[in-house]
């Protein structure tokens, strides 16, 4: 939409600069919001993947310890 459609009688040089300044402000706000959202999503995605991997390693370690305990219990049972 043209600024002349909004102000059909003319604005003068100072008012036209204000309109372009306001428009530039809106562009900066919208761009910052989009870029910030994308960056925030990426950072949280990476944090989630890291967290999942850490818990998978802990689970694998726990299962290995559990299997070792079961094997020891079986060996003791067989020796009796």
C-alpha positions in Angstrom: 0.0 0.0 0.0 1.4 3.3 -1.0 1.8 6.1 1.5 -0.1 8.4 -0.9 -3.1 6.1 -0.6 -3.0 6.7 3.1 -2.4 10.4 2.9 -3.9 11.7 -0.4 -3.3 15.4 0.3 0.5 15.0 0.7 2.6 14.8 3.8 5.5 17.1 3.2 9.1 16.1 3.3 9.4 15.7 7.1 6.2 13.5 7.4 7.4 11.3 4.5 10.7 10.7 6.3 8.7 9.8 9.5 6.6 7.3 7.5 9.6 5.6 6.0 11.3 5.6 9.5 8.2 3.9 11.0 8.1 1.4 8.2 11.8 0.7 8.7 11.1 0.2 12.4 8.4 -2.3 11.6 10.7 -4.2 9.2 13.4 -4.4 11.9 11.0 -5.6 14.6 9.5 -8.3 12.3 12.9 -9.4 11.1 14.3 -9.6 14.6 11.3 -11.6 15.8 11.6 -14.1 13.0 15.4 -14.5 13.3 15.2 -14.7 17.1 12.5 -17.3 16.9 14.5 -19.4 14.5 17.7 -19.1 16.5 15.8 -19.9 19.7 14.3 -23.0 18.1 17.7 -24.2 16.9 19.3 -23.7 20.3 16.5 -25.6 22.1 16.6 -28.4 19.5 20.4 -28.8 20.0 19.9 -28.8 23.8 17.2 -31.4 23.6 19.3 -33.7 21.4 22.3 -33.3 23.8 20.0 -34.1 26.8 18.6 -37.2 25.1 22.0 -38.5 24.2 23.3 -38.0 27.7 20.3 -40.0 29.1 20.7 -42.7 26.5 24.3 -43.1 27.6 23.3 -43.3 31.3 20.6 -45.9 30.4 23.1 -48.0 28.5 25.5 -47.8 31.5 22.8 -48.7 33.9 21.7 -51.7 31.8 25.3 -53.0 31.6 25.7 -52.7 35.4 22.4 -54.5 35.9 23.5 -57.4 33.6 26.8 -57.7 35.5 24.9 -58.0 38.8 22.6 -60.6 37.3 25.6 -62.6 36.0 27.3 -62.4 39.4 24.1 -63.6 41.1 23.8 -66.5 38.6 27.5 -67.5 39.2 27.0 -67.5 43.0 23.8 -69.5 42.6 25.6 -72.1 40.4 28.5 -72.4 42.8 26.2 -73.2 45.7 
